[in-house]
Amino acid sequence: MAMKLVIIDTGCANLASVQFALQRLGYAPVISADKQVIAEADKLLLPGVGTAAFAMRNLQARDLISLIVNASQPMLGICLGMQLLTRASNESGEVGVKNEWVETLGCVEATTQRLPDYELPLPHMGWNQLEIVREHALFEGIKSGAYVYFVHSYAVAVGDYTLASCVYGAPFSAVIARDNFYGMQFHPEKSGAVGAKLLRNFVENVK
């Protein structure tokens, strides 16, 4: 029986690119906000582009927050989707408002904050290297130093949940995990062969 892969429809912009990346690997993912479809999935993906406040409003409007938080399947948050897995973000998205905390999903005991000012351009955009902190099935066939593609101005600090880190002025979490919840700060769907391998590892290796 084919694996049921569901990309949760967050109302954000990069859903189709994640779908296409998985299709190139031979899978047949669906994009859905239907609660029954999501509940019956074998694996879930939570992509996102934009602000935490915008994405959380969308999830609230779709009545998906409780379903996501209580999911038992492996779930992969991508970029903003990873940040939404933390308990709060100070990316309000409101014009003229800084450091206003937005409550997020709380699946990982961490917070999302703006990258510190090291006189480097923000967003952090382009290729950067992974440093694997803890061996994991996600990294089968991937070594520290592998390049992946980032576009973000907010990040999660390195902590007990960090599987891989990256440095942009200071270290931050590039891959996180807690129980069945996983997150990648970069865009695996834009990260060439390394990103494709990471997606395949999530689908095939993560239980």
C-alpha positions in Angstrom: 0.0 0.0 0.0 1.3 3.4 -1.0 2.3 5.7 1.9 -0.1 8.5 2.6 1.8 11.7 2.6 -0.1 14.9 3.4 1.1 18.4 3.2 -0.9 20.5 5.6 -2.4 23.5 3.9 -1.2 26.4 5.9 -2.3 28.9 3.3 1.3 29.8 2.8 3.2 30.1 -0.5 5.5 27.2 -0.9 3.1 24.2 -0.7 3.4 23.3 -4.3 7.2 23.4 -4.4 7.3 20.8 -1.5 4.7 18.7 -3.3 6.7 18.8 -6.5 9.9 17.9 -4.7 8.2 14.8 -3.2 6.7 13.9 -6.6 10.2 13.9 -8.1 11.1 11.3 -5.6 8.3 9.1 -6.7 5.8 9.8 -3.9 2.2 11.1 -4.3 1.6 13.7 -1.6 -1.6 15.6 -1.3 -2.1 19.1 -0.1 -5.1 19.3 2.3 -6.7 21.2 5.1 -9.3 18.4 5.5 -9.1 17.1 9.1 -9.9 13.5 8.1 -7.3 13.4 5.4 -4.7 14.8 7.8 -5.7 12.4 10.5 -5.4 9.3 8.2 -1.9 10.3 6.9 1.1 8.1 7.5 3.5 11.2 7.4 2.7 14.9 7.6 4.6 17.9 6.3 4.0 21.5 7.6 5.6 24.0 5.2 5.4 27.7 5.6 6.5 31.1 4.2 5.6 34.4 5.8 5.1 35.4 9.4 4.2 33.2 12.4 1.2 35.4 13.2 -0.2 35.0 9.6 0.3 31.2 9.6 -1.2 30.8 13.0 -4.3 32.8 12.0 -4.6 30.5 9.0 -4.4 27.3 11.1 -6.9 28.7 13.6 -9.3 29.6 10.8 -9.0 26.1 9.4 -9.5 24.6 13.0 -6.3 22.6 12.6 -4.3 23.6 15.7 -5.5 20.9 18.0 -5.2 18.2 15.3 -1.5 19.2 14.6 -0.5 19.4 18.3 -2.1 16.0 19.0 -0.8 14.3 15.9 0.9 10.9 16.5 2.4 10.5 13.0 5.9 11.8 12.1 5.5 15.5 11.1 8.1 17.6 9.4 8.0 21.4 9.7 9.8 23.2 6.9 11.2 26.8 7.3 8.3 28.7 9.0 6.7 25.4 9.6 9.6 24.4 11.8 9.3 27.7 13.8 5.6 27.1 14.3 6.5 23.9 16.1 8.1 25.9 18.9 6.0 27.5 21.7 6.3 31.1 20.7 7.8 33.4 18.1 8.6 37.1 18.3 7.8 37.5 14.6 4.4 39.2 14.9 4.4 40.6 11.3 2.7 43.7 12.4 3.9 46.9 10.9 5.8 49.0 13.4 5.7 46.3 16.0 8.8 44.7 17.2 9.4 41.7 19.6 5.7 41.0 20.1 5.4 37.4 21.0 3.0 35.2 19.1 1.9 31.9 20.7 2.7 29.0 18.3 2.1 25.3 18.4 4.3 24.3 21.4 5.3 20.9 20.1 9.0 21.7 20.8 10.0 23.4 24.0 11.8 26.3 22.4 11.2 29.8 21.1 11.8 31.5 17.7 13.6 34.8 17.7 15.1 37.2 15.2 18.6 36.4 14.2 21.1 38.6 16.1 22.6 41.6 14.4 26.2 40.7 13.4 26.1 43.3 10.6 25.1 40.5 8.2 22.3 40.9 5.7 18.9 39.7 6.7 17.2 37.6 5.7 19.9 34.9 5.8 19.5 33.8 2.2 21.5 31.3 0.3 23.6 28.1 0.8 25.1 27.3 4.1 26.5 24.2 5.8 25.0 21.8 8.2 26.8 20.6 11.3 25.3 17.4 12.5 25.0 17.5 16.3 23.3 14.1 16.9 23.2 11.1 14.6 19.7 10.4 13.4 17.9 8.4 10.7 17.2 11.7 8.9 20.9 12.0 8.1 21.5 8.6 6.5 24.0 9.3 3.6 24.6 12.9 4.7 27.6 14.3 6.5 28.4 17.5 8.3 29.5 20.2 5.8 26.6 19.4 3.5 25.1 22.5 1.9 21.4 23.4 2.1 19.4 26.5 1.1 18.1 29.0 3.7 15.8 32.0 3.5 14.9 33.3 7.0 15.3 36.2 9.4 14.2 34.3 12.5 15.7 31.2 14.1 15.6 28.7 17.0 18.6 28.7 19.3 20.7 25.5 19.7 19.3 23.3 22.5 18.5 19.8 23.6 16.2 19.4 20.6 18.8 20.3 18.0 19.9 17.5 15.6 21.9 19.8 13.3 23.0 23.4 13.5 24.3 26.1 11.2 26.2 29.3 11.7 25.2 32.8 10.5 27.0 35.2 12.8 26.0 32.8 15.6 24.9 29.1 15.7 21.2 28.3 15.3 19.2 25.1 14.9 19.0 23.9 11.4 17.2 20.6 12.2 15.2 19.9 15.4 13.2 17.0 16.8 11.0 16.1 19.7 9.1 12.9 19.8 7.3 12.7 16.4 7.9 16.3 15.5 10.8 17.3 13.3 11.8 20.6 11.8 14.2 21.9 9.1 14.9 25.6 9.1 16.2 25.5 5.5 14.2 24.5 2.3 14.9 20.9 1.5 12.8 21.3 -1.7 15.4 23.9 -2.9 18.5 22.1 -1.6 19.4 19.9 -4.5 20.5 16.3 -3.9 21.1 16.9 -0.2 17.5 18.2 0.3 16.1 15.4 -1.8 17.9 12.8 0.4 16.7 14.5 3.6 13.1 14.3 2.3 13.5 10.7 1.3 15.0 9.9 4.7 12.1 11.5 6.4 9.6 9.4 4.4 11.5 6.1 4.4 13.6 6.1 7.6 11.7 8.1 10.3 9.3 5.9 12.3 
